[in-house]
């Protein structure tokens, strides 16, 4: 994991979960529609964001695109 750049680290981790190349994980790509993520993968993304990046999960609004993750990494306090 890239410790100096949390956005790059999150992109790498999420790409692994979705089994896609990091380059495919654009800000606009919808996890479900464009990258064919299933509900288990979405839950795993939420768990990684919580465990590795200290972001509280929102069960009512899980991240749908990488831009959602980028926004949360940039605006929320992390430990």
N, C-alpha and C positions, 0 to 999 in steps of 0.2 A: 504494500500500500504506500502511496506517495504521501509521506508525512508533511511535506512542506506545502502541498497544494490539495486542500480537502476536496475541491471540485474535481480535480483529475482523479483523485483516489476514489471518490464516489462513482465517477464514470466507469473506472476500471472494474469496481466491484459489481456494479449493476450490469455491465456488459457480460461479466461472467455468469451472473444469475440468469440473464436472458439468453445466454449462449449465442451472442452476436459479437461482431468486432466492435471495439470502442468507437470506431469511425461511424458506424451505423446508428449509434446512440446520440443523435442530434437533439438539440433543444426542442425541436418541433415534432419529433417522432413520437407518436402515441404508443405507449407500452403495449396496450392490448390490440389496437387496430393495426398498427404498422409493424410491430415487432412480435406480435402473436403471443404475448405473455398470458399465462393463465392465472387464476386467483392465487394459487400457491406461490408463484413467482412474485406476484404483487405483495403478498404477505411477507415473503422473504426480503424483498427490498425494504419494506417498512421496518423489519427487524434489524437489518444491517444499518439503516439510518439511525435507529435508536441505539443499538449496541456500539457501533463503531464511531458514530458522529454525535451522539448525545441529543438527537432530535426526538422529541416526543411524537409518537404516532398519532395520527388522526383517523380513527376507524371510519368516520363519516366521509373523509376526503383523502384517500390514499393518493400518493403521487401518480399522475397519469402520464407525465412527460418529464424528460430530464430538466426542462426549464423549471418545473415545480421544485425539484430537488435543489437546483442551483439557487433559486430564490430563498428557500428555507435555509440553506447553508450560509447565505449572505446576510440574513436578517435575524436569525435566532442566536441567542447566546448558547455557546457550547462549553462543556467543562474543560 
